[in-house]
Amino acid sequence: MSEPDRPRAGVDLLEAIYTTRSIRRFSPEPLPDELVERVLDAAIRAPSGGNSQTWRFVVVRDPTLRAQLGELYRQGFREAYPADRVQGEADPTRRRVIRSADYLADHMGSEPPVLVLLCLERSTDSPPPGRTAGSSVYPAAQNLLLAARGLGLGGCLTTLHLRREPQVKAVLGIPETVDTYALIPLGRPASPHGPLNRRPVREVTFLDRWGGRAG
């Protein structure tokens, strides 16, 4: 898609930042290829280490493959969040988030029309990825989610597929030298986007030294 032809999203950037919540329930309406291409085109505008641009995106539309990925994700989720943990969460806010994630785990492979697996490719002589490797892929994930918001779509960044990464890579034919980092369900939200509730900046920011407070 050439620069002059690229349509602009209808949401202001700061509005998108302040309203892009994690979407875990989706309308079954299919997504046109053009919309998927546009969110990916936004994703590749993100920075990467040394401008290497070694990110790779596996877009999964096939219902059978989505069902297989969904089952592997569900297994990973159940390991991290067994039923007693979901039911026993006392904090109401946390319980609401876990229940929403629990719903996604049961519907990952059936409800969102598109699954996007974010990966990084490395050379055959490269060591396993270290702590900084994600800095070359997660900015692309955030660009993708912001672009989706601007286009009336939704998604969320998930990583629990990593508990079944070898099986995920086998399902999709991903080579040994490619590492996966995030699985993003993508589709039209079943409910509207809305404002985000976050802790105030003053509660998470220190001045000059750890623990230092302004004022």
TORKOL-4160 file (C-alpha; in steps of 0.2 Angstrom, whole numbers, padded with zeros to 4 digits, m for minus):
215
<pt num="1" X="0000" Y="0000" Z="0000"/>
<pt num="2" X="0008" Y="0016" Z="m0005"/>
<pt num="3" X="0010" Y="0031" Z="0007"/>
<pt num="4" X="m0003" Y="0043" Z="m0002"/>
<pt num="5" X="m0016" Y="0029" Z="m0003"/>
<pt num="6" X="m0014" Y="0023" Z="0015"/>
<pt num="7" X="m0031" Y="0028" Z="0024"/>
<pt num="8" X="m0030" Y="0036" Z="0040"/>
<pt num="9" X="m0038" Y="0029" Z="0056"/>
<pt num="10" X="m0053" Y="0039" Z="0064"/>
<pt num="11" X="m0046" Y="0040" Z="0082"/>
<pt num="12" X="m0034" Y="0053" Z="0088"/>
<pt num="13" X="m0017" Y="0045" Z="0094"/>
<pt num="14" X="m0019" Y="0050" Z="0113"/>
<pt num="15" X="m0037" Y="0045" Z="0113"/>
<pt num="16" X="m0032" Y="0028" Z="0106"/>
<pt num="17" X="m0018" Y="0026" Z="0120"/>
<pt num="18" X="m0031" Y="0031" Z="0133"/>
<pt num="19" X="m0045" Y="0019" Z="0127"/>
<pt num="20" X="m0036" Y="0004" Z="0120"/>
<pt num="21" X="m0041" Y="m0009" Z="0132"/>
<pt num="22" X="m0038" Y="m0028" Z="0131"/>
<pt num="23" X="m0052" Y="m0035" Z="0120"/>
<pt num="24" X="m0056" Y="m0054" Z="0124"/>
<pt num="25" X="m0073" Y="m0055" Z="0117"/>
<pt num="26" X="m0076" Y="m0054" Z="0099"/>
<pt num="27" X="m0089" Y="m0052" Z="0086"/>
<pt num="28" X="m0089" Y="m0067" Z="0074"/>
<pt num="29" X="m0089" Y="m0055" Z="0059"/>
<pt num="30" X="m0074" Y="m0059" Z="0047"/>
<pt num="31" X="m0060" Y="m0047" Z="0044"/>
<pt num="32" X="m0056" Y="m0041" Z="0027"/>
<pt num="33" X="m0038" Y="m0044" Z="0021"/>
<pt num="34" X="m0036" Y="m0025" Z="0019"/>
<pt num="35" X="m0039" Y="m0021" Z="0038"/>
<pt num="36" X="m0027" Y="m0035" Z="0043"/>
<pt num="37" X="m0014" Y="m0028" Z="0031"/>
<pt num="38" X="m0016" Y="m0010" Z="0038"/>
<pt num="39" X="m0013" Y="m0016" Z="0056"/>
<pt num="40" X="0002" Y="m0025" Z="0051"/>
<pt num="41" X="0008" Y="m0010" Z="0041"/>
<pt num="42" X="0007" Y="0000" Z="0057"/>
<pt num="43" X="0016" Y="m0014" Z="0067"/>
<pt num="44" X="0031" Y="m0014" Z="0056"/>
<pt num="45" X="0033" Y="0005" Z="0059"/>
<pt num="46" X="0039" Y="0001" Z="0077"/>
<pt num="47" X="0058" Y="0002" Z="0082"/>
<pt num="48" X="0069" Y="m0014" Z="0083"/>
<pt num="49" X="0086" Y="m0017" Z="0089"/>
<pt num="50" X="0099" Y="m0010" Z="0076"/>
<pt num="51" X="0084" Y="m0008" Z="0064"/>
<pt num="52" X="0085" Y="m0026" Z="0061"/>
<pt num="53" X="0067" Y="m0028" Z="0057"/>
<pt num="54" X="0068" Y="m0047" Z="0061"/>
<pt num="55" X="0050" Y="m0048" Z="0067"/>
<pt num="56" X="0039" Y="m0060" Z="0058"/>
<pt num="57" X="0020" Y="m0061" Z="0059"/>
<pt num="58" X="0010" Y="m0077" Z="0056"/>
<pt num="59" X="m0008" Y="m0073" Z="0052"/>
<pt num="60" X="m0019" Y="m0088" Z="0055"/>
<pt num="61" X="m0036" Y="m0088" Z="0048"/>
<pt num="62" X="m0039" Y="m0106" Z="0044"/>
<pt num="63" X="m0052" Y="m0113" Z="0056"/>
<pt num="64" X="m0043" Y="m0129" Z="0059"/>
<pt num="65" X="m0027" Y="m0121" Z="0063"/>
<pt num="66" X="m0035" Y="m0108" Z="0074"/>
<pt num="67" X="m0044" Y="m0122" Z="0084"/>
<pt num="68" X="m0027" Y="m0131" Z="0086"/>
<pt num="69" X="m0019" Y="m0115" Z="0093"/>
<pt num="70" X="m0033" Y="m0111" Z="0104"/>
<pt num="71" X="m0032" Y="m0128" Z="0112"/>
<pt num="72" X="m0014" Y="m0126" Z="0115"/>
<pt num="73" X="m0017" Y="m0109" Z="0122"/>
<pt num="74" X="m0031" Y="m0116" Z="0133"/>
<pt num="75" X="m0019" Y="m0129" Z="0140"/>
<pt num="76" X="m0006" Y="m0116" Z="0144"/>
<pt num="77" X="m0019" Y="m0105" Z="0152"/>
<pt num="78" X="m0025" Y="m0119" Z="0163"/>
<pt num="79" X="m0008" Y="m0122" Z="0170"/>
<pt num="80" X="m0005" Y="m0104" Z="0175"/>
<pt num="81" X="m0023" Y="m0101" Z="0181"/>
<pt num="82" X="m0031" Y="m0118" Z="0187"/>
<pt num="83" X="m0049" Y="m0117" Z="0191"/>
<pt num="84" X="m0047" Y="m0115" Z="0210"/>
<pt num="85" X="m0036" Y="m0100" Z="0207"/>
<pt num="86" X="m0049" Y="m0092" Z="0196"/>
<pt num="87" X="m0063" Y="m0096" Z="0208"/>
<pt num="88" X="m0053" Y="m0091" Z="0224"/>
<pt num="89" X="m0047" Y="m0074" Z="0218"/>
<pt num="90" X="m0053" Y="m0062" Z="0232"/>
<pt num="91" X="m0049" Y="m0045" Z="0224"/>
<pt num="92" X="m0065" Y="m0040" Z="0213"/>
<pt num="93" X="m0055" Y="m0031" Z="0200"/>
<pt num="94" X="m0042" Y="m0045" Z="0198"/>
<pt num="95" X="m0056" Y="m0058" Z="0198"/>
<pt num="96" X="m0065" Y="m0048" Z="0184"/>
<pt num="97" X="m0049" Y="m0048" Z="0174"/>
<pt num="98" X="m0046" Y="m0067" Z="0177"/>
<pt num="99" X="m0063" Y="m0071" Z="0172"/>
<pt num="100" X="m0061" Y="m0061" Z="0156"/>
<pt num="101" X="m0045" Y="m0070" Z="0152"/>
<pt num="102" X="m0053" Y="m0087" Z="0156"/>
<pt num="103" X="m0067" Y="m0083" Z="0143"/>
<pt num="104" X="m0053" Y="m0080" Z="0130"/>
<pt num="105" X="m0044" Y="m0096" Z="0135"/>
<pt num="106" X="m0060" Y="m0106" Z="0131"/>
<pt num="107" X="m0064" Y="m0096" Z="0115"/>
<pt num="108" X="m0047" Y="m0092" Z="0108"/>
<pt num="109" X="m0048" Y="m0105" Z="0094"/>
<pt num="110" X="m0066" Y="m0101" Z="0089"/>
<pt num="111" X="m0072" Y="m0083" Z="0092"/>
<pt num="112" X="m0058" Y="m0071" Z="0085"/>
<pt num="113" X="m0058" Y="m0072" Z="0066"/>
<pt num="114" X="m0039" Y="m0069" Z="0065"/>
<pt num="115" X="m0024" Y="m0075" Z="0076"/>
<pt num="116" X="m0008" Y="m0066" Z="0074"/>
<pt num="117" X="0008" Y="m0074" Z="0081"/>
<pt num="118" X="0022" Y="m0062" Z="0083"/>
<pt num="119" X="0040" Y="m0069" Z="0081"/>
<pt num="120" X="0058" Y="m0065" Z="0079"/>
<pt num="121" X="0070" Y="m0073" Z="0067"/>
<pt num="122" X="0088" Y="m0076" Z="0072"/>
<pt num="123" X="0103" Y="m0083" Z="0063"/>
<pt num="124" X="0108" Y="m0101" Z="0065"/>
<pt num="125" X="0123" Y="m0096" Z="0075"/>
<pt num="126" X="0114" Y="m0084" Z="0087"/>
<pt num="127" X="0112" Y="m0089" Z="0105"/>
<pt num="128" X="0095" Y="m0091" Z="0113"/>
<pt num="129" X="0086" Y="m0075" Z="0115"/>
<pt num="130" X="0090" Y="m0065" Z="0131"/>
<pt num="131" X="0081" Y="m0052" Z="0141"/>
<pt num="132" X="0082" Y="m0038" Z="0129"/>
<pt num="133" X="0076" Y="m0048" Z="0114"/>
<pt num="134" X="0058" Y="m0043" Z="0117"/>
<pt num="135" X="0062" Y="m0025" Z="0114"/>
<pt num="136" X="0063" Y="m0028" Z="0096"/>
<pt num="137" X="0045" Y="m0036" Z="0095"/>
<pt num="138" X="0034" Y="m0029" Z="0108"/>
<pt num="139" X="0034" Y="m0011" Z="0102"/>
<pt num="140" X="0027" Y="m0019" Z="0086"/>
<pt num="141" X="0014" Y="m0027" Z="0096"/>
<pt num="142" X="0008" Y="m0011" Z="0104"/>
<pt num="143" X="0008" Y="m0002" Z="0087"/>
<pt num="144" X="m0003" Y="m0016" Z="0080"/>
<pt num="145" X="m0015" Y="m0014" Z="0095"/>
<pt num="146" X="m0016" Y="0005" Z="0093"/>
<pt num="147" X="m0019" Y="0003" Z="0074"/>
<pt num="148" X="m0033" Y="m0010" Z="0078"/>
<pt num="149" X="m0041" Y="0003" Z="0090"/>
<pt num="150" X="m0040" Y="0016" Z="0077"/>
<pt num="151" X="m0049" Y="0005" Z="0064"/>
<pt num="152" X="m0063" Y="m0001" Z="0075"/>
<pt num="153" X="m0055" Y="m0017" Z="0079"/>
<pt num="154" X="m0048" Y="m0025" Z="0095"/>
<pt num="155" X="m0036" Y="m0037" Z="0102"/>
<pt num="156" X="m0025" Y="m0041" Z="0117"/>
<pt num="157" X="m0007" Y="m0047" Z="0119"/>
<pt num="158" X="m0006" Y="m0064" Z="0126"/>
<pt num="159" X="0010" Y="m0075" Z="0130"/>
<pt num="160" X="0003" Y="m0091" Z="0138"/>
<pt num="161" X="0005" Y="m0100" Z="0121"/>
<pt num="162" X="0024" Y="m0101" Z="0126"/>
<pt num="163" X="0020" Y="m0115" Z="0138"/>
<pt num="164" X="0016" Y="m0125" Z="0123"/>
<pt num="165" X="0028" Y="m0116" Z="0111"/>
<pt num="166" X="0036" Y="m0132" Z="0103"/>
<pt num="167" X="0019" Y="m0138" Z="0098"/>
<pt num="168" X="0013" Y="m0121" Z="0092"/>
<pt num="169" X="0029" Y="m0120" Z="0081"/>
<pt num="170" X="0025" Y="m0138" Z="0074"/>
<pt num="171" X="0007" Y="m0134" Z="0070"/>
<pt num="172" X="0012" Y="m0119" Z="0060"/>
<pt num="173" X="0029" Y="m0125" Z="0053"/>
<pt num="174" X="0039" Y="m0112" Z="0061"/>
<pt num="175" X="0058" Y="m0115" Z="0060"/>
<pt num="176" X="0070" Y="m0118" Z="0075"/>
<pt num="177" X="0078" Y="m0102" Z="0072"/>
<pt num="178" X="0062" Y="m0092" Z="0075"/>
<pt num="179" X="0056" Y="m0088" Z="0092"/>
<pt num="180" X="0038" Y="m0083" Z="0096"/>
<pt num="181" X="0034" Y="m0069" Z="0108"/>
<pt num="182" X="0015" Y="m0065" Z="0108"/>
<pt num="183" X="m0001" Y="m0072" Z="0101"/>
<pt num="184" X="m0014" Y="m0058" Z="0098"/>
<pt num="185" X="m0032" Y="m0062" Z="0094"/>
<pt num="186" X="m0039" Y="m0049" Z="0082"/>
<pt num="187" X="m0057" Y="m0045" Z="0077"/>
<pt num="188" X="m0071" Y="m0033" Z="0080"/>
<pt num="189" X="m0075" Y="m0031" Z="0099"/>
<pt num="190" X="m0091" Y="m0038" Z="0106"/>
<pt num="191" X="m0092" Y="m0023" Z="0117"/>
<pt num="192" X="m0086" Y="m0005" Z="0115"/>
<pt num="193" X="m0068" Y="0001" Z="0119"/>
<pt num="194" X="m0068" Y="0012" Z="0134"/>
<pt num="195" X="m0057" Y="0022" Z="0146"/>
<pt num="196" X="m0043" Y="0013" Z="0155"/>
<pt num="197" X="m0041" Y="0012" Z="0174"/>
<pt num="198" X="m0023" Y="0013" Z="0179"/>
<pt num="199" X="m0013" Y="0018" Z="0195"/>
<pt num="200" X="m0009" Y="0037" Z="0195"/>
<pt num="201" X="0009" Y="0042" Z="0189"/>
<pt num="202" X="0014" Y="0048" Z="0206"/>
<pt num="203" X="0012" Y="0030" Z="0213"/>
<pt num="204" X="0023" Y="0022" Z="0201"/>
<pt num="205" X="0036" Y="0036" Z="0198"/>
<pt num="206" X="0052" Y="0040" Z="0208"/>
<pt num="207" X="0062" Y="0056" Z="0207"/>
<pt num="208" X="0081" Y="0054" Z="0205"/>
<pt num="209" X="0082" Y="0039" Z="0217"/>
<pt num="210" X="0072" Y="0023" Z="0220"/>
<pt num="211" X="0059" Y="0029" Z="0233"/>
<pt num="212" X="0061" Y="0048" Z="0230"/>
<pt num="213" X="0045" Y="0058" Z="0228"/>
<pt num="214" X="0043" Y="0074" Z="0220"/>
<pt num="215" X="0035" Y="0088" Z="0231"/>
